[in-house]
Amino acid sequence: MAKRIGAGTIRLETPVKIAAAAAVGSRKEKEGPLGPEFDQTIEDSSLGEKSWEKAETKMQQLAVAIALQKAQITPDRVDVLLGGDLLNQCIATAYAARELARPFLGLYGACSTMAESLTLAALLVESGAARNALAVTSSHFCSSERQFRFPLNYGGVRTPTAQHTATAAGAALVAPFGKISIREVCIGRVVDLGVTDPNNMGAAMAPAAWDTLCRFFADTGTAPADYDKIITGDLAQVGSDLLVRLAAGEGCDLRPRYTDCGLMLYDRESQKVDAGASGCGCSAAVMCAHFFPAMQRGEYRNVLFLATGALMSPTACQQGESIPGVAHLLHLTAEG
Amino acid sequence: MAKRIGAGTIRLETPVKIAAAAAVGSRKEKEGPLGPEFDQTIEDSSLGEKSWEKAETKMQQLAVAIALQKAQITPDRVDVLLGGDLLNQCIATAYAARELARPFLGLYGACSTMAESLTLAALLVESGAARNALAVTSSHFCSSERQFRFPLNYGGVRTPTAQHTATAAGAALVAPFGKISIREVCIGRVVDLGVTDPNNMGAAMAPAAWDTLCRFFADTGTAPADYDKIITGDLAQVGSDLLVRLAAGEGCDLRPRYTDCGLMLYDRESQKVDAGASGCGCSAAVMCAHFFPAMQRGEYRNVLFLATGALMSPTACQQGESIPGVAHLLHLTAEG
């Protein structure tokens, strides 16, 4: 049984593990600091497909195939696939799920998707509803630019607060076996402090990250010093700074433990990514390429992973709406 | 604990109930055969908002408020809100979730969303992860036409296979108390038989409905005659006929028990809705306005509800992709 503790944290009392994970990226991710840790990077970001959307589907399929291979299970043993992406109607994932032909639950959590899919995967495995649950997500710089901003050929000028959408996919298999345990999860609330600039997603999402983190600390009676690492998804420089300030304002010093996947994926100076990386694929790839393997090697024992999502659309922004954020959290431990 | 039976059906061994449900519609839904059963219908489909998208959010908020009122619980007792809609980035739901300010899991299942959200709500309540889980979804004719087809003012001609998107929202509270039990759930697989006509969603979705239904019958060793009603979401005339034919082809006669929400919401003759109704709000409203109350009154004791979704986008269709479908199923019983 899952056990509710405090106001909103869910403790998993049956062992639920991350059995295997895989990350796929493109040339830009290969050239970044984590490049060598990716399972596969593809030079041509079209992946030989006729559209960016189809390329994104293919990245998911690759990540899924590698994760299953690492876990040494065949696709027919996946009881449920949980995933989503940033594209309208989440088509990258829907077409990847068509290929896998396993029970599928489509999610929309914007850039929080990896944390959302891992959370639900963990809860379904814990309850016995699934033995193996596969969490997947992706983003693609070119499909995202076309859909959310401008066609690439337009050559739109970017603001310094803008983030570069990762061309990457991550997949993780949640099962009763593996070296990384999912101990607790905390589902995020939608938080909106009124940011209306779609080129400043970090600022829009930081309050949601703090809302979830703060509730989790209160529910569990823990503090940042209790964890080896506290990892956010893609707040990048502007959002990370804001999260640290929000926490400091309530007497909580995150800095000694805190890092953000959006600040790790690229070299901001040489790779010209403005405030950092973003997209569902950012935290999915950084967790699957770097942190999960590092935990499996025992480099980190006790980690909080919380990915944030900006739940807006270009239509909502054009209608003057502000940008709501959400952040889902997982507490992960690795055996000694 | 949830118990897996057969290849993919999940039996809930702890009691999980639908405690309350509410349906909201517009004038067209009011004028349909189920009009008097709606909790609220609003004459002006803008609901006094400045955009169709905002009107859709407001419909969800109304449905949520009425469902909570009926269940006699305050919003702060909702442990998790699960929902989604058809709009790009599911904004109708995201902005409704912002208002409720409770933990939120965004879903994308196209028109299968009510079945997907009820399925996950049931599994989370069953596992103890949530005491009260609220499932919500909506669709709006005007926001859907603008996004998926043509702006209304364009006056595009509709094909006879086209369906009319319901302007409706439904919300249901899943809890340990109530008169309707959720006994089993079966998560759908993505099925695509190659239909490419976005004006014929029924045909695209029917194979997914049969895939799920067929797996459920095999897993549980049951047949259509074991149920009072077998209710699909929004296959409408074309898709329903196809589902009945697909089942007949495998020696299964659905007809005596079968109905489709897309054929019930409107009077097809007088209301000019071509093949019938569609949209996430269609099955959500028909279940919440008609079937759940009828089950609570004891009129149906043993029901299968499966909602289908077409997991495409205009972009995918323009790129020549076919339309994949998915269908999630719930087995519901009412006490005598």
Contacts between the chains, C-beta under 8 A, distances in Angstrom:
chain1	res1	chain2	res2	distance
A	1	B	1	7.7
A	1	B	127	6.4
A	1	B	128	4.4
A	2	B	127	4.7
A	2	B	128	4.6
A	2	B	129	4.1
A	3	B	128	6.3
A	4	B	79	7.3
A	4	B	128	6.9
A	4	B	129	7.2
A	4	B	130	7.7
A	4	B	131	7.3
A	8	B	79	7.4
A	8	B	103	5.7
A	10	B	129	4.8
A	50	B	319	7.2
A	51	B	319	5.1
A	53	B	315	6.2
A	53	B	316	6.8
A	53	B	319	6.7
A	54	B	319	7.1
A	79	B	4	7.3
A	79	B	8	7.4
A	80	B	187	5.8
A	84	B	108	5.9
A	86	B	89	7.7
A	87	B	313	7.0
A	87	B	315	7.4
A	88	B	88	4.3
A	88	B	89	7.3
A	88	B	313	4.7
A	88	B	314	7.6
A	88	B	315	6.4
A	89	B	86	7.7
A	89	B	88	7.3
A	89	B	108	6.8
A	89	B	110	6.9
A	89	B	311	6.8
A	89	B	312	6.6
A	89	B	313	3.8
A	89	B	316	7.7
A	90	B	108	4.6
A	90	B	311	7.5
A	91	B	311	7.2
A	91	B	312	6.8
A	91	B	313	4.9
A	91	B	315	6.8
A	91	B	316	4.8
A	91	B	321	7.8
A	94	B	190	6.4
A	94	B	311	3.7
A	94	B	312	7.4
A	94	B	324	5.8
A	95	B	316	7.3
A	95	B	321	7.0
A	95	B	324	6.9
A	97	B	190	4.5
A	97	B	311	7.8
A	97	B	324	7.8
A	97	B	326	8.0
A	98	B	190	4.2
A	98	B	191	7.8
A	98	B	192	5.3
A	98	B	311	7.9
A	98	B	324	4.6
A	100	B	190	7.9
A	101	B	189	5.5
A	101	B	190	6.9
A	101	B	191	8.0
A	102	B	189	6.2
A	103	B	8	5.7
A	103	B	186	7.9
A	103	B	187	3.7
A	103	B	188	6.5
A	103	B	189	5.6
A	104	B	187	7.1
A	104	B	188	6.8
A	104	B	189	6.3
A	104	B	190	5.3
A	104	B	326	6.1
A	105	B	107	7.3
A	105	B	109	7.5
A	105	B	116	6.2
A	105	B	119	7.8
A	105	B	120	6.9
A	105	B	187	6.2
A	106	B	107	6.5
A	106	B	108	4.3
A	106	B	109	5.2
A	106	B	110	8.0
A	106	B	116	7.3
A	106	B	309	8.0
A	106	B	311	6.9
A	106	B	326	7.5
A	107	B	105	7.3
A	107	B	106	6.5
A	107	B	107	5.9
A	107	B	108	6.5
A	108	B	84	5.9
A	108	B	89	6.8
A	108	B	90	4.6
A	108	B	106	4.2
A	108	B	107	6.5
A	108	B	108	4.3
A	109	B	105	7.5
A	109	B	106	5.2
A	110	B	89	6.9
A	116	B	105	6.2
A	116	B	106	7.3
A	119	B	105	7.8
A	120	B	105	6.9
A	120	B	120	6.9
A	123	B	123	7.3
A	123	B	124	6.3
A	123	B	127	6.0
A	123	B	129	5.1
A	124	B	123	6.2
A	126	B	127	6.3
A	127	B	1	6.4
A	127	B	2	4.7
A	127	B	123	6.0
A	127	B	126	6.3
A	127	B	127	3.5
A	127	B	129	7.6
A	128	B	1	4.4
A	128	B	2	4.6
A	128	B	3	6.3
A	128	B	4	6.9
A	129	B	2	4.1
A	129	B	4	7.2
A	129	B	10	4.8
A	129	B	123	5.1
A	129	B	127	7.6
A	130	B	4	7.7
A	131	B	4	7.3
A	147	B	315	7.9
A	186	B	103	7.9
A	187	B	80	5.7
A	187	B	103	3.7
A	187	B	104	7.1
A	187	B	105	6.2
A	188	B	103	6.5
A	188	B	104	6.8
A	189	B	101	5.5
A	189	B	102	6.2
A	189	B	103	5.6
A	189	B	104	6.3
A	190	B	94	6.4
A	190	B	97	4.5
A	190	B	98	4.2
A	190	B	100	7.9
A	190	B	101	6.9
A	190	B	104	5.3
A	191	B	98	7.8
A	192	B	98	5.3
A	309	B	106	8.0
A	311	B	89	6.8
A	311	B	90	7.5
A	311	B	91	7.2
A	311	B	94	3.6
A	311	B	97	7.8
A	311	B	98	7.9
A	311	B	106	6.9
A	312	B	89	6.6
A	312	B	91	6.8
A	312	B	94	7.4
A	313	B	87	7.0
A	313	B	88	4.7
A	313	B	89	3.8
A	313	B	91	4.9
A	314	B	88	7.6
A	315	B	53	6.2
A	315	B	87	7.4
A	315	B	88	6.4
A	315	B	91	6.9
A	315	B	147	7.9
A	316	B	53	6.8
A	316	B	89	7.6
A	316	B	91	4.9
A	316	B	95	7.3
A	319	B	50	7.2
A	319	B	51	5.1
A	319	B	53	6.7
A	319	B	54	7.1
A	321	B	91	7.9
A	321	B	95	7.0
A	324	B	94	5.8
A	324	B	95	6.9
A	324	B	97	7.8
A	324	B	98	4.6
A	326	B	97	8.0
A	326	B	104	6.2
A	326	B	106	7.5
